[in-house]
């Protein structure tokens, strides 16, 4: 990438900051707020929970920041230390200062974060694009990773659906609240437009100019190269890709992976309380089993 990501103007940064602060009030108070220096800038990290249990690191969806995990953090933090990360190069409190050269560079950057935090044996958990980041880490910089748990990961074993691409073009052209509300209702299965975390994603899209290599599906050999244990949960009602095909392809490429499709869940996998409880139980059981 030729340039680094940043806010489009100081005024837009201030407007985003208000939405960010509002969304983060939905999370429990962190035990630590850390700004970690890496080769590509400063990454904002929040730590929740105490103890010597294996560390869980949550990787957010595209433009979603740590705030997207407000409903999962309390349950995970009750069992041990949890770290949430604002992805460098996207909107959030991380500050992007040096361009990414390629997709493996993004894994090296996250490895910098884990190294500075002196974390090893890390269990990565990522939803949507966060799941793509987890796989990217397992492929290109797995040294500090003990396992990955991915929640309806996008562009890992299935491309975006044509409908997502169509909506992406429409929102880029119109960029009106009614269009975004319609997109979110379609993709989530219900109207989540007024949730603080959803408003924050929209604020980021409108105020921040991301400069990151576009996420693409890894090749088959890259996926086969993953050696860490993998838990993959897909939403059968996900519309952003073909979840059944994605799950089947992952089973074929990684026969040892633990793959499950939640029959009534959409792409926002932990939106419904019953699915959220299932995910928490599955992830914690998996983490403790492979640790």
Steps between C-alpha positions, in 0.01 A plus 500: 500500500630842410344694790383460857142517623366806677199718568381719216517817712541606866127576517410153378745347747325687782160386376622141489646530849158581644350190339796293622464613860128427488551148365771417753264577788325174407818312599602434860771728636837363381771403745756666274506725193817449298644673194750256354772615260550288188688535173186649341370728776340489841235235571234562765445198725260453794557234763217350704519234768776356714667169573735259333254334261601491133458850350217559255550774239188630322539626143213722380305505178576756231498854649333358813767561771507347848144626558351221289581246774318675786260205538775234504769662716335447843460124453850452362661730761337301781728212401828690450675784318337629182656750261302692238673673212412798281630384162784719374423665167127520571291744703549483876753623752796336327724741306631384163835663410684264261339332197439126474694338219276194461264266680775316695605843631172520689583174678846629585343812647270298728798285598673824608205573729509155658877521544487843667230369735719195571217268404556142386263209465232745387149390402378728223125550462373694202160571348444581133818678380647426842478133405694577183767670715518193724562275201747750356692484828494120507635494145766772508604555865378211718785494751303652789165341411363196685166481315254699293122519538321664207138617499348501151836611354482686169725439199672197651329209325227692314495833319257780577157450349396706201238670716769632735694641208182659363417657836860616534477687171161647591610627842819646351295700251211610723642477855164579659366368828201333333731300273716390793192410704373285216842332465525429873145364516582270209838385630404469869144378458370786716539875536825565693567844353454683831730276703812694611737243348322514165496881506874490570571285194298742287685797653831334415400440140397865466794664677803273452698416188632148545824401328540125530553215253156373404410170660486211257449128545824316580599233251423138584862422586515791745193374681637147504821638653321605820630286786329656802163362616204667328142549618273640230137596561283608208153653491270296274298815427803716417441696180842658454634174353392138454550365855429136414754501217749685723464242778522204261813636332669557835422142605656378176816712529542455878345167597625539858318833546194513727231642270138567593211684334249669730162437330319821598792747513584761240831668426485700826553171672456608862209738445239265650546410870460127438769501230721718719480251785582215263802686361636589844472139614653360179794742501583460868473122483720495189762734651531295819509173307787601271700700755 
